[in-house]
Amino acid sequence: MTTSPMDRVMGAVATVREDLAAARRRDPAATDDFSVLLTSPGLHAIWSHRIAHRLWKRGARLPARVLAQGVRSITGVEIHPGASIGRRFFIDHGMGVVVGETAEVGDDVMLYHGVTLGGRSMERIKRHPTVEDGVTIGAGARVLGPVVIGEGAQIGANAVVVKDVPAHATAVGIPATVRRGGAHPEEQMDPAIWI
């Protein structure tokens, strides 16, 4: 089924609106859509990535990489055009975020500044993380290799994750250790305390 140009435009507008709503929901400093639209480097990076990813999938790899590098120089966010990223993805502050080529990111994922979804292999294989829906990754965290971060998991600030993290768990430290729900009474008051 072929979509018309108008359908594609309407789909893009709907996606931008969805992203703006996600930004407002996750960022208390996001006061209105217009200012977020103009000033959010994380949103600018993801919107550009969606274009670069389409080019990448169509085989226009050089233009996709050039676009990605141009966006990196403007936003400080480096997302390889080969990375697959879901809906309502939000990067708070943005600077220093790196998402590698074979990374797979689900819906409703939030990354803070300085996060790396990186590889640990030089082989042309799946070498970057899979981040499932609803994950939050704290500032400066490094998630390395083809690990799976389960749905709803939280990765603490500056954690170094090199093993899978189960769904709805919190991983903190270097190397990261997993804390399951209820391990810390503070988590029940404010789960973001470890982020």
Phi, psi and omega in degrees: 000126181267136178262146180282160176303322179296320178297320179295318178297314180296323176295318179295319178297317179298320179295317178299316179298318179297318179295319178297318178297320178296320178297315179297322181293326187260345185237109181296342178277349179280100187269330180205156184301319186297314180293322178295317179304319183275333193239002183267104179296329178296317178291319178301320181295316182289321178298318177293322179300321181299323177291313180298320180296320177299315178300315181303313182293333178274001178093001178271067190287322179295310177301324178297317181290322178297315178300313181300319180289324175297317179295321178301317182291335180271318187259339186081007180249126180247109176241117179297137182298342178280344181295142178258124184231134183280194184276156175056033176287135181225132175245116180273123181076315169089310191312128174085005178284135178229128178235118185282168189304317185260014176293144175234121184239129182280197180277153172060036178265142178233130175243140172266176185297150176076011180280139174239126168254087192246175182257165175232015183223150175263358180283156179273072180225181173293108187234003181240164185293158167249121182247114184280176185303143171074017181276144172240131180238119186288165184305134174077001181290148177239120177245113193238134176093181184278047180278162177245126174258112188293160182308133176073006179288160176232136178248125183289160178303136177064010177293152173241109186255121179232007177227158178304148175240124182294162177303140174063020176258167176241131178245128181222155173097179181228112347293157185295139172243151185267133173243118180275161182314136178086357180293332179230125180303329180298328181298326180291331178281317183209096183300340181283357182300330180271357180257000000 
